[in-house]
Amino acid sequence: MVVKQFLKLQTAASDMWSMASRRKRVSDEPSQLARVLNVMDLTLFGVGSTLGLGVYVLAGKVANDMAGPAVVVAFVIAAVASLFAGLSYAEFAARVPKAGSAYAYAYVAVGEVVAFVIGWTLILEYAIGTASVTRGVSTYVDNLAHNQISDFFNSTVPLNVPTLAAYPDFFSFGIIVFVSCLLAFGVKESSIVNNILTFLNLTTATIAVVTAAIYAKPENWSLPARAGVDDGGFVPYGIKGIIKGAGTCFFGFVGFDCIATTSEEAKNPRRSIPLSIGLSLLTITVTYTSIAIALTLLKPYYELDKAAPFTVAFQDMELYAVMWIVTIGAIFALTTSLLGSMVPLPRIMYAMALDGLMFERLASVNGYTKTPLVATVASCILSGMLALLFNLEQLIEMMSIGTLLAYTVVCMCVLVLRYSDTRTAHTEKSEPLTFARSVGALVNVERATRPSVFTTGAAGILIFAQTLLTLALCVLLNVAGDTLYTDPMPWLGSLLALFVPLVVVVVMLGQQPQTDVSYLSFTVPGLPYVPAVSLFLNFYLMVNLEIETWVRFVVWMIIGSVLYFSYGVKHSKERLLEKAERQAAAEQSQPHEVRTHL
């Protein structure tokens, strides 16, 4: 009886592992979507989705009470951190030119369960992103109209329900419906609108920077200290302020990953996706740093308004024409950010439905527009209801979880694929496996020049150890908090106990042979050190999120688990393909006479 129960558990565990590690095979089947986007279209999608209202707000907010004039340094640090994540995305785009971004990458490199978790998380991220940006547009227009929109809805259809918004924002819902119709009509048409609005946004930002440069005062970078508040000078809040500001600035770069979701609509995705990711990050970095320099030279950092630094500064200087240009430019910025957050959502749904992990209807492509029409409608309903009914201030950080989790998985996927080679794994299984050889494989004592079954296993162990050590180090840094800056000695021993082994593990991983990637148009340089830094930064930002955010994330994951185990497991295209292959192999192994009789 006990043996039977053990065998059942063993079988169940084997089935679960097989399901979790089931990977998607990349095929060169032609896409149903229209390949119409060039490098400029893709670059401006990334720039437009990233440079939202934050381009006019973020620098002033961080400079005011975090970094002072050193906000420029904070932006550079955030740009480097984003670049590390962007490099991993660029390599995967060269490997897997498929719609779905991080979801598709995880499915190819890690397995089905991780891929579903990433895809399900991205759906929530982009839905909340769309709803929050739309709310931003609505609030901005309402302020320009002296609150007439909110006053009307508050007086006619108040909700008076806890956790919901004060009133149903039909204006936001209408904006989402309008943009969804534009996206449903065709991705090329949407990109043309995005290109125009992004050019206007960049032009507005340039006007603001040039005007600020004319009235710049260099002494604003060397102001005297304010007693009991800051130290003055270029770095008034110290290194701590720069690091804190860099963490805030990092989220100002979120959005470039939307480029990867359009892989099946790019004309030459293996080349254009990596190139456009790099160009968009460069454009975004130049724009943010230019604005940071202009603002902090225009006025003392502690006088900058946190909500609208440019608008208030130009108003105080009686430069009303420039003030209104910036005000209107903010609407362009919000609109392009909205397009950037709405483009990826239906494509994530489309990719998951195409793989059988979501409802099949979501994978249907309209024959005329060549767009995932049903997925676009579903995205419109989901985002529209969030914008209509919910007050999204408490949910904003949910976007951060989705983005950081996607960055983390893509980074790990690059490491997994670069240090493994399935072609050699099948031919070397017959070689004797000894304890000494297994340990030696951790430092590649045999000096193998290409991955083998031993080095692949060793790399997997090292990547797992690196992940655990990095996570533990980030948790410790979070627990230490501000005391790490004021009194670091009590934490020094614990930090070294985690940091030193982490460095050793990363160096050992660097000794492992890598698979041949000469055929790829782009690869991540500095492996494994660049992904290691990216992994650390992502984990550090994730552990600093509020506990309430993690609770909401767990609830969303529970809903996703119900969907996956009730529908996705049964309809997974990879599972059905594996089942068909096993049946074919079983039939081939039977005697010819038996097959004939059957």
N, C-alpha and C positions, 0 to 999 in steps of 0.2 A: 504493500500500500504506500509506504513512504517512498519507495523507489519510483512508483508511478507518478506520485505527486512531484518528485524531484525532476523527473523527465518532462513533465508538463511545464514546470517552471522554466526548465532549461530551454524547451522549445519556444515558450513565450518570449523569453529573454532574447533568444536568437532571432525571432521574428521582429522584435522591437529594434534590435541592432541593425538588422537588414533594412528595415524601414527608415531608420534615422540616417543610415550611411548611404542610402540609395542616391546615386548621383545622376544628373542629367547629362546625356550624351549630346555634344554639340554637333549639329548637322548644318549643311550648307543649303538647306531648302530655301527657295525664294520666299521673301516675306510677302504677306498679303497687303501690308501697308505701303503707301507710296513713298519711294525714296526721292525726296525733293529738296532736302535741306543741305546747304553747303556750309563751309567753315564759318563764314560770316554770320549766317542764320543761327548756327549753334552757339557761337561765341556770344552773340547778343542775347540769346535765350539765357545763357548763364549769367551775363552781366545784369540783364533786366530783372531776373528773379532774385538776385543777390542785393543789388543796390535799390532797396525799397526806401521807405521813409527814413530808415536808419542812416542813410547817407547824409541827411541834414540834421540828424538828432544825435547819433551815437558819439561822435567826436566831442560834442559839447558836454554830454552826460558824463563821459569817462574823464574828461579833462577837469571838470568842476570839482569833484571830490574824490577822485581815485588816483590820477596820474599827473595832473597839471599839464604843462607843455610836453612832458615826456609821453603824452598820449601817442605821439608819433612813433616812439619806440614800441609802445604797446601794440600798435597796429602792425608794425613790422614783425614782431614776434608772432602775432595771430596769423599773419600772412604766411609765415614759414610753416607754422603748424598746419594750416589749411593746405599748403603746398604738399606736405608729406602725405596727407590723405588724398589729395588730387593725383599724385604720382601713382598710387595704388589703383585708383579708378582708371587712370589712363592706360596702365598695363592691361587691366582686365577688359577694357574696351577694345584693345588690340587683340586680345585672346577670344573674347566672346561678344561679337557684334550683334547682340540680341536685345530686344526691349526688356525692361524690368530692372535695370541698374543693379543694385546690390543684391536684390533677390535672385536674379539670374546668375550672378557671379557665385553666390553662396551655394546654389543648386549644383553648379558645375564642380566646385572645389570641395565642399564640406559634406553636403547631404540634404535630403528632402526636408527633414524636420527643421533644421536651422534655417533653410531657405524660406519655409513657410513663416517662421517666427519673424524673419526680417521683412518679408513681404507684407505680412499683417501689420507689423509696426509702421512700415512706410505708408500704408493706407491711412492709418490714424494720423501720422505726422502731416501728410499732405492735405488731408481733409481739414484738420485743425488749422494748418497754415493758411489754406484758402479762406476759411471762415474768419480767422483773425485779421487777415489783410483786408477782407471785405468790410469787416467791422471798422477797421482803420479808415478806409475810404469814406464809409458812412459817417463816422464821427468827424472827420476832417471837413467834409462838405456841410455837415450840420453846424459846425462851428462857424464856417463862413456865412451860413444862413442865419446866424444868431439863434441857434437852437430851435428853429421853427419846426424841423422834422421831428425831433425827439419830443417836443412839447405836444405836437399833434397826436403822435402815437400813444404817449403817456396819458393823454386825456380821453382818448377814444377806446383803446384796447389794452389797458394795463393788465399785466399778468398776475402780479401779487403772489408769486409762487417761490418759495425758498429754492436757492441754487440756480434758478432761471434768471434771465435778463428782466429788467424792469418792464420792458414792452417787446412785442415781436417786431423785429427789425425787417419789415417788408422791403425797405430800400436795399438792404444788404442782399436779401434773397433775390431781388430783381436783378442786381448786378451780376450775381453768380449765374442766373439763368441766361442773361444776355451774353456773358463771356463763354458759357458752355455752348450756346448756339454758334458762336464764332468758331470755337474749337471743333465742333461737329461738322462744320461746313468744309474744313480742310486745314491741315497743319501748315501748308505753305501760306495760305491766306492769313492764318494766325501769326505766322512768323513775320509777315510783312508789317502787320499792325504793331507787333512787338518791336521790330527794328526801328520803325518810325518813332514810337514812344521812347525807346531806349536812347536814340540819338537826341531827342528833345531833352531827356533827363540829363544826359551827359553834357549837353550844351548849357543847360541851366546851372549845373554844378560848376562848369568852367566859368560862367559869368560871375557866379558868387565868389569863386576863388580869386579871379582877376581883380574884382572890385575890392575884396578884402586885402589883396596884396598892395593895392594903391594906397590904402589907409593903414598899412601895417606899421606897428611900432615894435622894433627889435627889443626894446627894454622890457617888454612883457614876458620875455624868456628869462629874465634875471631879476624878478621882483623880490623885495625884502620879505623875510619870514614874518608870518603872522603869529604872535605869541600864543602858544597853547593850541594852535591849529595845524600849522605846517612849517616846513623848514625853508620855504621860499626857493628861488632859483629855478633851474630847469627841471629838477626832480624834487618837487616840494613834499611829496608823500613817501619818498624813499623807494627802495627796490620792491618792497611789499606792495606799494600802490601800483607800480608798473605791472607786476605779475597779476594782481587782481584786475587791473584794467585790461590786460591781454586776454584774460578769461572771458570778460564781457565782449571785447572786440572780436573774439573768435566766432561768436554767433552772428556777427555782422557779415561773415564770409559764407555762411550757410546758404546754399541754393545752387552752387555751381554743379552739384551732382545731378540736377535735373537734366543736364546735357546727356548723361549716360542713358536716360530712359528713352531717348529718341533714336537709339542705335539703328532700329529697323526702318527709320525714315531719313537716315543720312545717306548721302550719295556714295560716300566711301568711308564707312564707319571706322575701319581699322586705322585709317590715317586721320580722318577729320575729327573724330571724338577726342583722341589724346591731344591733338593740336589745339582744338577749341577750348578744352579744359585749361591748358596752359595759358592761352591768350586771355581767357576770361579772368583768371586769377591775377594775371599781370595788370589788366585794365582796372580791376576792382582795387588792387593794392595801391596803384598810382592815384586813383580817385580818392580813396580814404585818407591816404597820407597827405595829399595836397590839401584836402579840406581841413585836416587836423592842424597842419602848419598854418594855413590861412586864419583859422579861427583863433588859435592861441596867440598869434601875432596881432590880431585885430583888437582884442580886448583881454584884460587880465582873466586868467582861467577861472578864478573864483566868481567872476561877474557874468560868466556865460550862462544863459538860460538852459535848463536841462531838457525842456520840451521842444523849444524852437530857437536854438542859439542864433542862427543866421537871421531869421525873421525879426527877432527882438533887437539884435545888434544893429541891423540896418534901419529899423524903426527909430531907435534911439539916436542914430546919426542923421535922421530925416532923409534917408535915401529910399524914398517910398517906391520909386519905379523898380529898383532892384528887389526891394522887399516883396512886391507883388509877383515879380518874375520867379522868385524862390518859392513863394506860396503856390503858384500854379505848377511849378516844376515838381513840387511834392506830390501833386495829384498824378502827374505822369509817372513818378517813381512808384507810387502805390499801385497804379494800374499795371505797369510792367511786372511788378512783384506778384500781382494777382495772376497774371498770365503764366508766369514762371512756376507758380505753385499748383496751377490747375492742369497744366500740360502733363506732368508725370503721373497723376493719380489714375486716370483711366488706363494708362499704359501699364502700370503695375497690375491693375485688375485684369487687363487683357493678357498679360504674360502668365499670370497665375492660372487663369481660366484655360489658356491654351495648353498648359501642362496638366490640366485636370484637377487642380487643387482648389479651384473655385468654380462656381456654376458655369456650365458650358456656354450659356447665352452671352456671357460677358466677353467671350472670345470672338463674337461675330463682327465682321468688318463690312461696312456699307460698300456696295459695289461702285457707287458713284463718287462718294467723297474719299474713299480709301482710308477711313478713320474708324476706330473702335467705337461705333455709335452707341451701342447698348451700355458699354462701360462708361462712356462719357455721360449718358443720362443718369446712370447709377451714382457717378461721382457728383453730379449736379445736385441730386436729391440729398445725398449724405452731407455734403458741405453746406448746402442751402439750409437744411434743417438745423445744423449746428449754428450757423450765422443767424438764423431766424429766432431761435429760442434761448440760446445760452449766452451767459456772460462769460467771456472767454479769458478773462484775466488770470483765473486760477488754473487754466488749462494750457497756457502758453508754453510752460516748460515741457509738456508732453512732446512738443516738436523737437526739443533738445534731445530727449531720450532716443527718439527714432533716428535722428541724424547721427548722434554719437555711436549708437549701436550699429548702424549701417557702416560708418567709417571703420569701426573696430573689426567687424566681420570681414570687410573687404581687405583690410590690412592683413588679417590672419590668413585669408584665402590666398593672397599672394605668396606668403611664406610656405603654405602647404604645397602649392603647385610647383614652386621653384625648387623645392627640395625633395620632390617625389617624381617617380617615373614608372607608370604602370606597365610600360612595355618590358622593362627588365624584371619587374616584380614577379611576373608569371614564369619566367624562365629560370629563376634562381631559387625557387621554393624548395628544390630538392637538395640544396647544399646543407651540410650539417650546421646546426645552430648550437653553439656552445656558450657558456656563461662568459668566458674570457672574450670571445669574439663579439658578443653583444655589448659588453662594457667598452671594448675597444672601438666599437662603431660610434660611440658617443663623441669621440675625439677624432674619428676617421683615422685610426692608427694604421690602416692598410693603405692610406692615401689613395682612395678610390677617386677616379676622375669623373665618374658619372654615377647617378643615383642607382643604388641596388636595393634589394629587399631589406638589407641590414641598415644601410644609411637612411633609407626612407623611414624605417621604424625609429631609428635614433633621432632623426629630425623631428618626428612627431612627438616623441617624449620631451625633447628640448623646447619645442614650441609650447607644449602644455605647461611645462615648468615655468617658462618665461611668462606665460599668461597669468599663472597663479601668483608668482612673485611680484609682477607688476601691479596686479590688483591689490595684493596685501600692502605694498608700498604706498599706493595711492590712498588706501583706507587709513593707514597710519598717519600720512600727511594731513588727511582730513581731520582725524582725531586731534592731532597736535594743534592745528588751527593757528591762530595768531601767536600763541606762545612760542612757536618755532622761531619767530623773528625776534621776540623779546628775550627769551631764555632757551637757546637751542640745546644746551648741554644735556639735560635729562633725556632728550630724544635721540641724541647722537648714536648711542650704542644700538638701539633698535633699528634706526635708519640704516646704519652700516651693515647690520645683520641681514637685512633684506637687499640693500643696494649692491653689496659686493657679490653675493651669489647670482644676482640678476645679471651683472656685467659678465661674470664667468660663463653663465649659460648662453648669453648672446654671443660671446666670443667663440664658444664651442659650436654653436649653430653656424657661425661663419666659416668653420672649418669643413662643414659638410659639402659634398659635391652638389652642384646645381644642374638641373636639366637643361638641355639645349634650348635656348630662346632666340637663336639667331634669326629665326623666321619671323619674329614679331617686329612690328613697326616701332614699338616703344616698350621699354622695360624699366622697372624701378631701379635707379642707381643706388649704390651703397648698401646692398643687401648684406646682412639683415638689420643693419643699424638704423637706416631711415624708417622702416616699418616699426622698429622697436621704440623709437622716439614717438612716432605717431600713436602707437598703442598706449604708451604712458600718458600722453596728453589727453587722449579720449577717455581713458579710465579715470583720470584725475578730475575731469570736468563732470563725468557721470556720478561719481561718488559725492560730489558737492551739490547735487540736485536735492530738492526738498523731499522728505519722506512721503508726503502726500502725493507727490508726483509718481513715486514708485508704487504706491497703493493703487492709483488709477491705472497704471501700466499693467499691474498684475490682473486687475479686473478685465481689462481689454484682452489680455492673453488668455484668460479663462474662456471668454467668448470665442476667441479664435480657436482654442483647443476643441471646443464643441463642434465648430464647423469642420475642422480638419479630420477629426476621428469619425464624424458622422457622414462626411461627404468626400473629403480629399483623399483619404486612405483608399476608398473603394474605386475612385475614378482617376487616380494618378496614372498618367500616360506611361511613365517609366515603369510602374508596377505592372501594368497590363502588358507592356512590351516584354518585361522579364518573364512574366507568366507564359506568354506565347512562346518565347524562346525555350523555356524549360519543357513545355509540352512537345515542341518540335524535336528537341533533343531526345526526349523519352521515346517518341515514335521512331526516331532513327535508330535507337539502340535495340529495339525489338527485332526478333527474327523476321525475315522477309515473309515467311509463310503466315505468321501470325498477323502481320499487317495486311496481307492479302485477304485472309479470312475475315478480318474485321471490316 
